[in-house]
């Protein structure tokens, strides 16, 4: 891997050295509004950083651009866990905008990721409009809600009464909670296997300045026959209105191994004394609680984009996932930023697996790498993209075949940021 690239007159791009990290990180914080982080948070992000995968743009001795790529493994439709680059910490100093710094970093990253043999790249976008020109598209969405628990009731499935709940110290039950999380990773496309030490600590960060008036982090675990089968991490924010108590429960993380365990945790959150609102952020769009509530309107659900995805190697990426119905199509792919992906590919797949190879056969569909990225995890329909004018059907029936095949029984979901 090269260590120095030119980004423009007087500016160079290089992999971080040990002494670079603090000024690099300071520049990143300034670019994101000067957010103040605790020493614990700073230390954790430094420990999670992979130096040979993080780069900076330098103008003389000053950092003017930052970017990194975590080495993740992400679930794709069919349950396979695929090497994936998690793009993070992308910033350009306000003094150096529109000089090609960002384009140079994106170019360098994608070349490196291809060299590392990772067929996918993903990111969360502070400004989604930026990344489309580099081939990224929103591939997962998430639901947030403000649930009026004083007026909304929750039904639960059979077996919920067999689940025992208990309060626990969040750090003390970390290993048991991580074991639950690990068993849920294969359930949904987009979930990240926390295969490197340190990521499990992300959910325990609890700076007082970030609580917005709420309590310290709390944890309840769900058990059956003495084994932990689920957990919820949350905070409580007391409040008193005209008619009395008016507190809020702020959910930060919840996972369960089965519907009864999940339902027991949701029922608990709905019923905490003196609390009348449950604040939910970044949950799966098809999560079961939405179909168990008595009044979805009083939950005020809101939808937004979450994970943006790019195919770095079209052939390898499309062959890595399964397809929920048989599909055999030739796709003509446009990818100006990564021209090695351009051209015709024959995709043949079914629920058992797939192959994707170069071909000279007549194309059935025409689209850019962005549309493939949007549809890849099964959360965005190729048919919807075609209706928006972003996919062209060249053989009658090919669109319906591909749209069904690319789907997913469970909505894709990003469980945490990076």
N, C-alpha and C positions, 0 to 999 in steps of 0.2 A: 504494500500500500504506500503510495506517495505521501510525503510529509509536508510538502510546500506547493501550493497552487497560487497563481496570480489571480486576483479578483479585480484589479484595476490599478491605475497609476498610484504607486506608493502604498498599496495594500496587498497583504499576502494572507494566505489561508493555510493553517497548519493544525495538526493533531495536538491536543493539549499535552503540555508537560506538567509535572507535578506542581511547579511553582506558578503555573498559569491559572490554576483552578480558581483561586480566590478573586482575582481581578475579573476573570471570565464570569464568575457567578454574580459579582457585584454589578457588572454591566447588564446581565440578564434581569436582575431585580429592578434596576432603574428603568429598563425598557418596558417592564410590566407595571409601571406606576410607582416604583419605589417601595414595594411591599416590604414590610419589616417582618423577618422571620426569627424564630428563636434559635439559640445555639443548637438545640436538639434537632430541629428541622434541617438546619444547614448541614449538620454532621451526617444526618441520615441521607440526604440527597448526594452528599459527597461520597458516602460509602456505596450508594447505589450506582453512581456514575461509572462508566466503563471507559477509562482514559483513551484507549486506542480507537474508540468509536465516537469520541467527542472532539469537535473542531471549533476553532475560533478564527475570526477575521481580524487582522491587526493592521493598524495604520501607524507605522513606526512602532512605538512601545505601548500603544493604546488599543485596547480591545474595542472593536466597532461592530462585531457580529458574533453570534453564538448559535450552535446547533449540536444536537446529540442524537444517538440512535441506540436505545436499549436493545439487548438481545432477548426477545420474547419467544414464547411458543404459544400459538393461538389456536383455539378450536375452530374448525371449519365444518360445513355441513357434511354429515356422515360420521362425525366424531373424531376424525384425525386431528392431531395437534401438530401444527406446521410452524417451522422456524419463521419468525416475523420480526422485522425491524420496527421498534417503537420510536418514532421521531418525536423529539422533545426539545425544550429549551431553545426554540428558534426565535432569534431577535436580531434586529439591526438598530444601531444607535441612530437617534433622530438626526444627528449631524451628518449621517452617511446614507440617507435614503436616496433611492433612484440612481444609484451608482453601480448597480449590478451585483451588490454584495449577496443579497438573498438568492438570486439566480445561481451564482457561483457555488454557494453552499448547497443548494438543492441538487445541482449538477454533481458535485463531489459526493454527496451522500448516496445518490442513486447508483453511481458508478461503484462506490464501495460496497453497497448492499448487494449488488449483483455479484461482485467478486467474492463476497462472503457466502454466497449460495443461498441467500434468503429470498424466496420468491415473492414475498409480500412486504409492504411497508404501510404502517398505520400511524395516525396522529389524531389528537384532539385540537380543534382550531379555535383560537381566540377570535379570528376573523376568517370565516369560511371562504370568503370570496378570493382570498390570496392564493389558495392552494390548487384550485382547478387548473390553472395554467401549467402546473407541474404534474397533472395526471391523477390527482386525488379527488374522491367524491364521497359524500356522506353515505355510509353503508349500514350504520345502526342509528336507531333513535331511542329516546328514553322518555319516561313519564315522570313528572313531578306533580305533587298534589298538596292541598291544604284541606285535610279531612276534618269535618265538623263532627267529632266523636260524641258530642252531646246529643246530636240528632240522627246520626247515622249508626245503624247496627250492622253487625257482621255475622253471617252464618258460617258454620264450620262443618267439615266432613266427618263421617264416622271415623272413630279412632282417635279423635283429638283429645278426648278425656283420658286416654292412656298415656299422654305425654306429661311429664313432670317438669315444671319450670323452677329455676332457682337463680337468685342473684349470685354473681361471681365477680371477682376482681378481673378486669379485662386482661391484664398481663398474666395473671395466674392461670387462666384457661386458654391462653393464646395457642398452644400446641393442639389442644382438642378442637378449637375453632378452625384452625388451619387445616386439620384433617377433614373436617366437614366441607370446607371450601374446596379442597382438592378433589373430593368426590363429586362435586357439582360441576367441575370445569367442562367435562365432556357433554353436558346436557345442552348447552347453547353455543351456537357459533358466536365468535367474538370474545368469548371468555379467555382470560390469560392465565396460563399455568404459572404459579409463583415458584419457579424452579431455582431461583437464586436467593440465597439468604439475604434478609433485609426487607424484602417487599412485605412480609407479614407484619412488620412494625409500622407500616404506613397507616394502618387503621387504628393505631394506638396513639398517634400524635394528638396532643390535647393541650395546646397552648391556651392559657387563660384569655389572651387577647383575641383568640379566634372563636370564642364561645358565644359571643353576642348576647351576653347576659344569662346564658344557660349554665347548667351545672357542669361539673366535671363528667368525663365520659363514664357511662354505666354499661353493664353487660348482664344479660340474662341468657342462660343456656337452657336448651330443651333436652331432656333425657328420657330414654325409654330402656327399661331393664338395666339401668345403671350406666348406659352408654350415651355419650353426647350425640344428638341427632340434629341439632340446630342451634343457632345463636342469634342474638340481636344486640347491636351496640347503639346507644342512643344517649341523648341528654334531655333534661327537663328544664323548662324555663317557667318559673312561677309567674302568675299574673292575677290581678284582681280587678274585675269589672264592676259595673253598676249593680249587677245582680249577684255578685259573689265571685268565686274562683273562676279564673279564665286562663289557665296555664297551657303551655304547649310542649308536646313531646317532639323532639327533633331526632328522627331516625337517621343514622349514619351508615349502617350495614345490617343486612339480615340474610341468612341462608339456612335452608333446611334440607334434609335428605329425602323427605316425602311430604305429600300434601298435608297430612295431619300435623307434622312437626312445624311446618310453616304456618298453618292456621292457628296453632296454639300460640305462637309468637305474636302474630298479628292481633289475636284476641286480647292478649296481655297488653299490647301497646294501646289498643282502643280503650282499655279499662283502667288505666292508672289514675288513682285518686287525684282530684283537684285539677286535672288536665281536661281541656275541652277541644283541643286541636292537635292533630297528628300531622306534622310536617314531613313530607316524603320527598326525596330528591333522587333523580337518576335511576329509576327502577325500570325493569323490562316492560315493553309496551303491552305484552299479553299476560302480565302477571295475574295470578288467580284472585287476589284480593279485590280486583275491580269487578269481578263477577259474583262476589260474596257480599258486597255492601248493599244496604237497603235503598240508597239514593246516591247514584253516581254524580249527580249534579252538585250535591253538597260536598263533594270531594274536590271540586275545582281542578280536574286533571289538565295538565298542559304538556304539549309535545315539543321536543326540540331534537336537533341533530346531536350525535355523540361522536362515534368513531368514524374517521375519514380513512379510506383505504385506497391503496394503489397496487396494481399488479406490476411487480418489477420484472418477473419472468412469466409471460403469459402462458406458455406451454406447461411449465412445471406447476404453476398455481392452479390452472384449470384441471390438471390431472390429479392434484392433491386432494380434491374434495369429491364427495359422492353426489349423486343427483337423484331426487326423490321420484323421478319417473324416467324411463329410457329417453335419451336424447342423442341424436346423430346429426350434427349440423356443421357446416363450414362457415366460419365467421371471418369477415374481412376487417382487420383491426387497424385503426389509425392511432399512431403514437409518435408525435413529432419530437417530444422531449427525450424519449427512450426508443430510438428508431429500430433497435434490435427486435422490438415486439411487433413492428409493422408487418402487415401482410396477411395471408390466409392461413387459418388453422382449422383442422378438422377435429372437432370435439365429439367423442363417443363416450357415453357414460350411462350409469344406472345406479340404483342404491348400493351396489356392491363395489363400485369404483369407476375409474375413468382413464382414458388416454387422450392426449392432445398433441397432435403432430402437425408439422408444416405440410402444406398441400398446394397443388395448382388447380384443384377442382373449382368449379363454379361456386361462388359464395352464395349462402342462403340468407345471411344477415350481414349488415354493415353497421359498424359502430366504433366509437373511440374507446381507448383504454379506460376513460372515466366511467362510461356506462358499465363496462365489465366490473370495475371496482364497486360501483353502487350496488350491483346485483349479486356480487360474489358470495356474500354471506346469507343470501336468501331473504333479506329484509326489504328489498326494493324490487318490484316486478319489472322485468324487461318489457312487458306489455305496457306498463304505465310510462316507461321511458319512451317507448315507441309513440304513444299517444301524445307525448310532449315534443315529438319530432326529433328525438335524440337517437333512435334506433330505426334503421330502414330494413324492412322485410323484402327480400329479393326472391324468395320462393314461397309461394302460398302455403301456409300451415307451419312454416318453420318457426315463426314467432311464438305461436301458442305452445308448440313442442318445447322450445327452449325456456319459455317463461315458467311452465309447470316444472320442468326439470330443475331449474335453478332455485326453486322455492325451498323453504325450510319449515318443518313441522313446528318448531319453536322459533320465536322471534330472536334474532341475534341481539346480543347485549354486551356492552362494555362494563364490567363490574367496578372498575376504579380508574381514576385518572393516572397519568404519568407525565 
